[in-house]
Amino acid sequence: MQLVINTYGAYVHIKDELFEVRVKKEGAEEKRHFASQKVSTIMLSKGSAISTDAIILAMKNNIDIVVLEYDGQPVGRFWHSKPGSTSRIRKRQLEASLNDTGLQYVKQWIGKKLENQGDFIERLKKHRMNQAGDLIKAIGDIDALRKKIMDLSAKTVQDVADTIRGLEGTAGRIYFSTLSKLLAERYRFSGRSSRPAVDHFNAFLNYAYGILYSRVEKAIVIAGLDPYVGFMHRDDYNTKSLVFDFIEPYRIYADEVVFRLFSAKKVNDSHCDAITNGFSLNAEGKNLLVQSFFAFFEEDKIRYRGRNQSRANALQMDSHAFANELIKP
């Protein structure tokens, strides 16, 4: 169970060895209780609070606590004090970041991201045959850019980093422009925007990416990897660079959830609040997105490695597979 606390003023503490969540609504205080054995993650939005007793109970039960900004971006987390990694994995990870092994992984991850974008448009095309011509062109253009990335060769990622960013950025503009044209006119948007989002679609997408960042970080740490030692983003971010690298093939999860909410007309103007120069999800919007995202990510099953798995399990399996590949002789 993902325990998401996104109501301003909400408070998490311990009552009779259970997590008790207190929320004030219309002058009255509501209380809900959750057994630690059923909670895997606690996500706290800015404006909520948690007691040290609750933190300790979470650590004893290996429950991840993530602190989020209002837009869903993770700013920190609590982990138990026992590291779940080996120095061998992290040494090999650092070595890979300095040679062409890192480049091969970057090409693999970004190539898969672009492949997923094309596949998603292909699936959308089946129900929009009147727009098939434009969609087929977008698919072809994205695939051509993917092939250019896959054909790159160099000694290190940094030798071709600018080229990769340029090709990836062009593909992204084609992809999001295509998605925008498939939405109802009032929710169409002109490209990606963040901090702040300048439209409702990007407000939802930014929050979904924030949830996904947190899940990717958790998966790679459990696998024994160092989230700060990235390949593509090593010199660009004083942050958890591997998370930004490894997330690329999985962004489609956030894209699909958000697009389907809008195309199914489940989103309305009341789900976002106007802020300076943009929009931000309010509590109602966050609840809608969080429920949809976790149903898609945790509950729905996909065929993966010969078995029916949740997307969350598939992500964890991929993280372990990556770590194991790094330490192969």
Summary of the structure (lengths in Angstrom):
residues: 329
radius of gyration: 20.6
end to end distance: 38.1
largest distance: 63.1
contacts: 1045
relative contact order: 0.11
helix: 54%
strand: 18%
